[in-house]
């Protein structure tokens, strides 16, 4: 379970770098160019990377319930904000 969370967090961190690749993939998939807003491209990249992490976790025979993948994705997406909020409360 920890391995699946780690893969999901890693996927989220990679998702910002994967936006151009996902957009090129979409251009090749459809005949017409899809015009996406930057936030939509990032969200699509986020979903594709989480899906890739889930498939990789399944190949590695890790337990991958949807909750674990979403938890890891949320930690990866909001990790910096969570860290600073906890740090502010503790100190």
N, CA, C and O atoms as CSV, one atom per row, in Angstrom:
chain,resi,resn,atom,element,x,y,z
A,1,UNK,N,N,0.817,-1.182,0.000
A,1,UNK,CA,C,0.000,0.000,0.000
A,1,UNK,C,C,0.869,1.257,0.000
A,1,UNK,O,O,0.546,2.229,-0.684
A,2,UNK,N,N,1.946,1.249,0.745
A,2,UNK,CA,C,2.856,2.396,0.783
A,2,UNK,C,C,3.484,2.591,-0.598
A,2,UNK,O,O,3.687,3.723,-1.037
A,3,UNK,N,N,3.789,1.491,-1.277
A,3,UNK,CA,C,4.367,1.591,-2.619
A,3,UNK,C,C,3.416,2.254,-3.603
A,3,UNK,O,O,3.844,3.042,-4.446
A,4,UNK,N,N,2.131,1.942,-3.502
A,4,UNK,CA,C,1.136,2.550,-4.381
A,4,UNK,C,C,0.990,4.037,-4.095
A,4,UNK,O,O,0.840,4.837,-5.019
A,5,UNK,N,N,1.033,4.415,-2.813
A,5,UNK,CA,C,0.967,5.837,-2.462
A,5,UNK,C,C,2.191,6.558,-3.017
A,5,UNK,O,O,2.074,7.651,-3.573
A,6,UNK,N,N,3.359,5.948,-2.868
A,6,UNK,CA,C,4.586,6.550,-3.391
A,6,UNK,C,C,4.503,6.740,-4.903
A,6,UNK,O,O,4.878,7.795,-5.413
A,7,UNK,N,N,4.016,5.732,-5.621
A,7,UNK,CA,C,3.877,5.851,-7.076
A,7,UNK,C,C,2.898,6.958,-7.453
A,7,UNK,O,O,3.132,7.684,-8.419
A,8,UNK,N,N,1.808,7.097,-6.706
A,8,UNK,CA,C,0.830,8.143,-7.003
A,8,UNK,C,C,1.409,9.528,-6.746
A,8,UNK,O,O,1.194,10.445,-7.538
A,9,UNK,N,N,2.139,9.688,-5.651
A,9,UNK,CA,C,2.778,10.983,-5.368
A,9,UNK,C,C,3.788,11.304,-6.458
A,9,UNK,O,O,3.847,12.440,-6.929
A,10,UNK,N,N,4.575,10.334,-6.862
A,10,UNK,CA,C,5.546,10.530,-7.932
A,10,UNK,C,C,4.857,10.900,-9.244
A,10,UNK,O,O,5.341,11.755,-9.985
A,11,UNK,N,N,3.731,10.257,-9.526
A,11,UNK,CA,C,2.987,10.560,-10.752
A,11,UNK,C,C,2.498,11.997,-10.769
A,11,UNK,O,O,2.530,12.656,-11.809
A,12,UNK,N,N,2.047,12.485,-9.625
A,12,UNK,CA,C,1.575,13.872,-9.554
A,12,UNK,C,C,2.732,14.834,-9.769
A,12,UNK,O,O,2.585,15.840,-10.464
A,13,UNK,N,N,3.870,14.535,-9.185
A,13,UNK,CA,C,5.026,15.409,-9.369
A,13,UNK,C,C,5.485,15.426,-10.823
A,13,UNK,O,O,5.974,16.448,-11.307
A,14,UNK,N,N,5.334,14.322,-11.511
A,14,UNK,CA,C,5.717,14.237,-12.919
A,14,UNK,C,C,4.664,14.866,-13.825
A,14,UNK,O,O,4.980,15.277,-14.942
A,15,UNK,N,N,3.429,14.946,-13.365
A,15,UNK,CA,C,2.329,15.385,-14.236
A,15,UNK,C,C,2.529,16.776,-14.817
A,15,UNK,O,O,2.111,17.031,-15.946
A,16,UNK,N,N,3.156,17.679,-14.078
A,16,UNK,CA,C,3.386,19.020,-14.637
A,16,UNK,C,C,4.379,18.985,-15.787
A,16,UNK,O,O,4.271,19.770,-16.729
A,17,UNK,N,N,5.341,18.083,-15.713
A,17,UNK,CA,C,6.319,17.958,-16.795
A,17,UNK,C,C,5.738,17.205,-17.990
A,17,UNK,O,O,6.239,17.334,-19.108
A,18,UNK,N,N,4.692,16.425,-17.763
A,18,UNK,CA,C,4.123,15.593,-18.813
A,18,UNK,C,C,3.066,16.302,-19.653
A,18,UNK,O,O,2.566,15.721,-20.616
A,19,UNK,N,N,2.714,17.536,-19.317
A,19,UNK,CA,C,1.656,18.254,-20.041
A,19,UNK,C,C,1.935,18.330,-21.542
A,19,UNK,O,O,1.044,17.996,-22.323
A,20,UNK,N,N,3.130,18.753,-21.994
A,20,UNK,CA,C,3.362,18.817,-23.444
A,20,UNK,C,C,3.251,17.447,-24.127
A,20,UNK,O,O,2.755,17.349,-25.249
A,21,UNK,N,N,3.707,16.412,-23.457
A,21,UNK,CA,C,3.627,15.068,-24.030
A,21,UNK,C,C,2.179,14.618,-24.155
A,21,UNK,O,O,1.798,14.039,-25.172
A,22,UNK,N,N,1.377,14.874,-23.144
A,22,UNK,CA,C,-0.041,14.503,-23.187
A,22,UNK,C,C,-0.762,15.285,-24.280
A,22,UNK,O,O,-1.614,14.730,-24.973
A,23,UNK,N,N,-0.431,16.568,-24.442
A,23,UNK,CA,C,-1.061,17.368,-25.500
A,23,UNK,C,C,-0.682,16.844,-26.887
A,23,UNK,O,O,-1.527,16.789,-27.781
A,24,UNK,N,N,0.589,16.458,-27.070
A,24,UNK,CA,C,1.000,15.860,-28.361
A,24,UNK,C,C,0.280,14.544,-28.598
A,24,UNK,O,O,-0.112,14.240,-29.724
A,25,UNK,N,N,0.105,13.758,-27.536
A,25,UNK,CA,C,-0.590,12.484,-27.647
A,25,UNK,C,C,-2.038,12.708,-28.074
A,25,UNK,O,O,-2.573,11.973,-28.904
A,26,UNK,N,N,-2.668,13.739,-27.493
A,26,UNK,CA,C,-4.049,14.066,-27.872
A,26,UNK,C,C,-4.145,14.505,-29.328
A,26,UNK,O,O,-5.085,14.131,-30.029
A,27,UNK,N,N,-3.173,15.300,-29.788
A,27,UNK,CA,C,-3.175,15.745,-31.183
A,27,UNK,C,C,-3.094,14.560,-32.129
A,27,UNK,O,O,-3.729,14.562,-33.184
A,28,UNK,N,N,-2.321,13.549,-31.761
A,28,UNK,CA,C,-2.210,12.362,-32.597
A,28,UNK,C,C,-3.424,11.459,-32.506
A,28,UNK,O,O,-3.705,10.701,-33.434
A,29,UNK,N,N,-4.139,11.532,-31.408
A,29,UNK,CA,C,-5.292,10.663,-31.188
A,29,UNK,C,C,-6.521,11.133,-31.955
A,29,UNK,O,O,-7.268,10.315,-32.492
A,30,UNK,N,N,-6.732,12.435,-32.009
A,30,UNK,CA,C,-7.907,12.993,-32.670
A,30,UNK,C,C,-7.505,13.657,-33.973
A,30,UNK,O,O,-6.383,14.145,-34.109
A,31,UNK,N,N,-8.420,13.676,-34.930
A,31,UNK,CA,C,-8.136,14.312,-36.206
A,31,UNK,C,C,-8.083,15.828,-36.063
A,31,UNK,O,O,-7.241,16.481,-36.680
A,32,UNK,N,N,-8.966,16.386,-35.262
A,32,UNK,CA,C,-8.994,17.835,-35.044
A,32,UNK,C,C,-8.215,18.166,-33.772
A,32,UNK,O,O,-8.181,17.375,-32.829
A,33,UNK,N,N,-7.603,19.324,-33.757
A,33,UNK,CA,C,-6.857,19.756,-32.574
A,33,UNK,C,C,-7.834,20.166,-31.473
A,33,UNK,O,O,-8.763,20.940,-31.705
A,34,UNK,N,N,-7.609,19.638,-30.284
A,34,UNK,CA,C,-8.428,20.005,-29.136
A,34,UNK,C,C,-7.816,21.232,-28.485
A,34,UNK,O,O,-6.634,21.236,-28.142
A,35,UNK,N,N,-8.612,22.262,-28.316
A,35,UNK,CA,C,-8.141,23.466,-27.638
A,35,UNK,C,C,-8.495,23.346,-26.160
A,35,UNK,O,O,-9.667,23.389,-25.785
A,36,UNK,N,N,-7.477,23.196,-25.334
A,36,UNK,CA,C,-7.679,23.066,-23.898
A,36,UNK,C,C,-7.078,24.265,-23.183
A,36,UNK,O,O,-6.047,24.798,-23.593
A,37,UNK,N,N,-7.727,24.675,-22.121
A,37,UNK,CA,C,-7.156,25.699,-21.260
A,37,UNK,C,C,-5.961,25.100,-20.523
A,37,UNK,O,O,-5.900,23.882,-20.353
A,38,UNK,N,N,-5.020,25.917,-20.086
A,38,UNK,CA,C,-3.865,25.375,-19.356
A,38,UNK,C,C,-4.260,24.540,-18.142
A,38,UNK,O,O,-3.628,23.524,-17.855
A,39,UNK,N,N,-5.294,24.962,-17.433
A,39,UNK,CA,C,-5.721,24.179,-16.269
A,39,UNK,C,C,-6.318,22.837,-16.684
A,39,UNK,O,O,-6.165,21.839,-15.979
A,40,UNK,N,N,-6.992,22.815,-17.823
A,40,UNK,CA,C,-7.546,21.551,-18.319
A,40,UNK,C,C,-6.426,20.613,-18.759
A,40,UNK,O,O,-6.494,19.408,-18.515
A,41,UNK,N,N,-5.399,21.156,-19.404
A,41,UNK,CA,C,-4.258,20.331,-19.809
A,41,UNK,C,C,-3.566,19.735,-18.603
A,41,UNK,O,O,-3.180,18.566,-18.618
A,42,UNK,N,N,-3.405,20.531,-17.556
A,42,UNK,CA,C,-2.769,20.038,-16.339
A,42,UNK,C,C,-3.621,18.969,-15.662
A,42,UNK,O,O,-3.092,17.966,-15.183
A,43,UNK,N,N,-4.935,19.175,-15.620
A,43,UNK,CA,C,-5.829,18.182,-15.024
A,43,UNK,C,C,-5.795,16.872,-15.811
A,43,UNK,O,O,-5.783,15.790,-15.224
A,44,UNK,N,N,-5.781,16.974,-17.137
A,44,UNK,CA,C,-5.716,15.776,-17.972
A,44,UNK,C,C,-4.389,15.053,-17.756
A,44,UNK,O,O,-4.359,13.826,-17.662
A,45,UNK,N,N,-3.314,15.792,-17.680
A,45,UNK,CA,C,-2.007,15.194,-17.418
A,45,UNK,C,C,-1.987,14.516,-16.051
A,45,UNK,O,O,-1.410,13.439,-15.900
A,46,UNK,N,N,-2.614,15.139,-15.061
A,46,UNK,CA,C,-2.729,14.576,-13.720
A,46,UNK,C,C,-3.434,13.220,-13.767
A,46,UNK,O,O,-2.973,12.247,-13.169
A,47,UNK,N,N,-4.550,13.169,-14.479
A,47,UNK,CA,C,-5.327,11.924,-14.583
A,47,UNK,C,C,-4.530,10.845,-15.318
A,47,UNK,O,O,-4.502,9.694,-14.885
A,48,UNK,N,N,-3.887,11.210,-16.422
A,48,UNK,CA,C,-3.109,10.236,-17.200
A,48,UNK,C,C,-1.954,9.685,-16.369
A,48,UNK,O,O,-1.693,8.482,-16.398
A,49,UNK,N,N,-1.263,10.546,-15.631
A,49,UNK,CA,C,-0.149,10.088,-14.799
A,49,UNK,C,C,-0.620,9.198,-13.649
A,49,UNK,O,O,0.044,8.216,-13.317
A,50,UNK,N,N,-1.765,9.534,-13.035
A,50,UNK,CA,C,-2.305,8.663,-11.983
A,50,UNK,C,C,-2.726,7.308,-12.549
A,50,UNK,O,O,-2.534,6.272,-11.912
A,51,UNK,N,N,-3.298,7.327,-13.743
A,51,UNK,CA,C,-3.663,6.066,-14.389
A,51,UNK,C,C,-2.413,5.234,-14.671
A,51,UNK,O,O,-2.411,4.020,-14.463
A,52,UNK,N,N,-1.359,5.882,-15.140
A,52,UNK,CA,C,-0.091,5.178,-15.373
A,52,UNK,C,C,0.485,4.607,-14.090
A,52,UNK,O,O,1.005,3.491,-14.087
A,53,UNK,N,N,0.400,5.356,-13.003
A,53,UNK,CA,C,0.887,4.864,-11.714
A,53,UNK,C,C,0.081,3.661,-11.245
A,53,UNK,O,O,0.636,2.715,-10.686
A,54,UNK,N,N,-1.220,3.697,-11.472
A,54,UNK,CA,C,-2.079,2.571,-11.085
A,54,UNK,C,C,-1.732,1.325,-11.888
A,54,UNK,O,O,-1.644,0.231,-11.330
A,55,UNK,N,N,-1.537,1.481,-13.180
A,55,UNK,CA,C,-1.169,0.337,-14.026
A,55,UNK,C,C,0.183,-0.219,-13.614
A,55,UNK,O,O,0.361,-1.435,-13.542
A,56,UNK,N,N,1.152,0.677,-13.339
A,56,UNK,CA,C,2.466,0.220,-12.891
A,56,UNK,C,C,2.369,-0.512,-11.555
A,56,UNK,O,O,3.034,-1.529,-11.355
A,57,UNK,N,N,1.553,-0.008,-10.648
A,57,UNK,CA,C,1.374,-0.672,-9.353
A,57,UNK,C,C,0.753,-2.050,-9.528
A,57,UNK,O,O,1.116,-2.995,-8.828
A,58,UNK,N,N,-0.185,-2.161,-10.464
A,58,UNK,CA,C,-0.801,-3.476,-10.723
A,58,UNK,C,C,0.220,-4.441,-11.315
A,58,UNK,O,O,0.242,-5.619,-10.957
A,59,UNK,N,N,1.063,-3.948,-12.217
A,59,UNK,CA,C,2.108,-4.800,-12.803
A,59,UNK,C,C,3.075,-5.272,-11.721
A,59,UNK,O,O,3.539,-6.411,-11.752
A,60,UNK,N,N,3.377,-4.395,-10.767
A,60,UNK,CA,C,4.291,-4.749,-9.676
A,60,UNK,C,C,3.602,-5.522,-8.555
A,60,UNK,O,O,4.216,-5.800,-7.525
A,61,UNK,N,N,2.335,-5.868,-8.747
A,61,UNK,CA,C,1.533,-6.619,-7.777
A,61,UNK,C,C,1.400,-5.900,-6.442
A,61,UNK,O,O,1.401,-6.535,-5.388
A,62,UNK,N,N,1.286,-4.579,-6.486
A,62,UNK,CA,C,1.034,-3.802,-5.277
A,62,UNK,C,C,-0.469,-3.663,-5.101
A,62,UNK,O,O,-1.215,-3.631,-6.080
A,63,UNK,N,N,-0.915,-3.579,-3.843
A,63,UNK,CA,C,-2.331,-3.338,-3.595
A,63,UNK,C,C,-2.654,-1.931,-4.066
A,63,UNK,O,O,-1.993,-0.974,-3.664
A,64,UNK,N,N,-3.669,-1.798,-4.918
A,64,UNK,CA,C,-3.973,-0.480,-5.476
A,64,UNK,C,C,-5.462,-0.171,-5.419
A,64,UNK,O,O,-6.098,-0.041,-6.465
A,65,UNK,N,N,-6.033,-0.050,-4.226
A,65,UNK,CA,C,-7.419,0.414,-4.182
A,65,UNK,C,C,-7.492,1.867,-4.639
A,65,UNK,O,O,-6.516,2.608,-4.529
A,66,UNK,N,N,-8.634,2.263,-5.144
A,66,UNK,CA,C,-8.803,3.621,-5.660
A,66,UNK,C,C,-8.521,4.656,-4.577
A,66,UNK,O,O,-7.955,5.712,-4.862
A,67,UNK,N,N,-8.907,4.365,-3.350
A,67,UNK,CA,C,-8.670,5.304,-2.261
A,67,UNK,C,C,-7.184,5.604,-2.101
A,67,UNK,O,O,-6.795,6.755,-1.899
A,68,UNK,N,N,-6.362,4.575,-2.191
A,68,UNK,CA,C,-4.917,4.749,-2.015
A,68,UNK,C,C,-4.344,5.624,-3.120
A,68,UNK,O,O,-3.515,6.495,-2.859
A,69,UNK,N,N,-4.780,5.396,-4.350
A,69,UNK,CA,C,-4.289,6.196,-5.474
A,69,UNK,C,C,-4.728,7.648,-5.319
A,69,UNK,O,O,-3.937,8.562,-5.551
A,70,UNK,N,N,-5.984,7.868,-4.928
A,70,UNK,CA,C,-6.463,9.237,-4.720
A,70,UNK,C,C,-5.765,9.907,-3.537
A,70,UNK,O,O,-5.475,11.102,-3.586
A,71,UNK,N,N,-5.497,9.155,-2.488
A,71,UNK,CA,C,-4.771,9.689,-1.344
A,71,UNK,C,C,-3.373,10.125,-1.755
A,71,UNK,O,O,-2.935,11.224,-1.415
A,72,UNK,N,N,-2.682,9.274,-2.478
A,72,UNK,CA,C,-1.342,9.620,-2.959
A,72,UNK,C,C,-1.371,10.808,-3.909
A,72,UNK,O,O,-0.494,11.670,-3.861
A,73,UNK,N,N,-2.383,10.852,-4.774
A,73,UNK,CA,C,-2.525,11.987,-5.681
A,73,UNK,C,C,-2.778,13.282,-4.936
A,73,UNK,O,O,-2.217,14.324,-5.275
A,74,UNK,N,N,-3.621,13.214,-3.924
A,74,UNK,CA,C,-3.898,14.403,-3.122
A,74,UNK,C,C,-2.684,14.871,-2.348
A,74,UNK,O,O,-2.436,16.072,-2.239
A,75,UNK,N,N,-1.920,13.924,-1.806
A,75,UNK,CA,C,-0.694,14.279,-1.093
A,75,UNK,C,C,0.304,14.920,-2.059
A,75,UNK,O,O,0.956,15.908,-1.722
A,76,UNK,N,N,0.415,14.361,-3.238
A,76,UNK,CA,C,1.336,14.923,-4.219
A,76,UNK,C,C,0.902,16.295,-4.703
A,76,UNK,O,O,1.735,17.179,-4.905
A,77,UNK,N,N,-0.398,16.476,-4.890
A,77,UNK,CA,C,-0.911,17.730,-5.420
A,77,UNK,C,C,-0.881,18.848,-4.384
A,77,UNK,O,O,-0.535,19.985,-4.704
A,78,UNK,N,N,-1.240,18.527,-3.149
A,78,UNK,CA,C,-1.327,19.545,-2.106
A,78,UNK,C,C,-0.282,19.359,-1.014
A,78,UNK,O,O,-0.414,19.925,0.071
A,79,UNK,N,N,0.744,18.580,-1.285
A,79,UNK,CA,C,1.744,18.263,-0.270
A,79,UNK,C,C,2.432,19.465,0.329
A,79,UNK,O,O,2.610,19.535,1.545
A,80,UNK,N,N,2.824,20.418,-0.508
A,80,UNK,CA,C,3.530,21.595,-0.010
A,80,UNK,C,C,2.633,22.418,0.911
A,80,UNK,O,O,3.072,22.891,1.959
A,81,UNK,N,N,1.375,22.582,0.510
A,81,UNK,CA,C,0.439,23.344,1.338
A,81,UNK,C,C,0.153,22.612,2.654
A,81,UNK,O,O,0.068,23.242,3.708
A,82,UNK,N,N,0.004,21.291,2.595
A,82,UNK,CA,C,-0.235,20.497,3.810
A,82,UNK,C,C,0.962,20.617,4.747
A,82,UNK,O,O,0.800,20.793,5.955
A,83,UNK,N,N,2.158,20.520,4.186
A,83,UNK,CA,C,3.377,20.617,4.996
A,83,UNK,C,C,3.458,21.949,5.714
A,83,UNK,O,O,3.734,21.993,6.913
A,84,UNK,N,N,3.221,23.034,4.993
A,84,UNK,CA,C,3.312,24.357,5.619
A,84,UNK,C,C,2.197,24.576,6.651
A,84,UNK,O,O,2.418,25.246,7.659
A,85,UNK,N,N,1.021,24.027,6.413
A,85,UNK,CA,C,-0.075,24.162,7.376
A,85,UNK,C,C,0.252,23.409,8.665
A,85,UNK,O,O,0.043,23.927,9.762
A,86,UNK,N,N,0.759,22.202,8.532
A,86,UNK,CA,C,1.122,21.412,9.716
A,86,UNK,C,C,2.284,22.063,10.444
A,86,UNK,O,O,2.285,22.144,11.672
A,87,UNK,N,N,3.272,22.527,9.692
A,87,UNK,CA,C,4.443,23.169,10.292
A,87,UNK,C,C,4.027,24.423,11.071
A,87,UNK,O,O,4.559,24.678,12.152
A,88,UNK,N,N,3.098,25.194,10.543
A,88,UNK,CA,C,2.622,26.396,11.209
A,88,UNK,C,C,1.869,26.082,12.491
A,88,UNK,O,O,1.940,26.845,13.455
A,89,UNK,N,N,1.151,24.971,12.510
A,89,UNK,CA,C,0.374,24.599,13.709
A,89,UNK,C,C,1.261,24.008,14.794
A,89,UNK,O,O,1.024,24.222,15.983
A,90,UNK,N,N,2.292,23.259,14.379
A,90,UNK,CA,C,3.128,22.573,15.346
A,90,UNK,C,C,4.105,23.540,15.999
A,90,UNK,O,O,4.336,23.467,17.206
A,91,UNK,N,N,4.676,24.435,15.219
A,91,UNK,CA,C,5.694,25.353,15.751
A,91,UNK,C,C,5.111,26.585,16.320
A,91,UNK,O,O,5.844,27.448,16.804
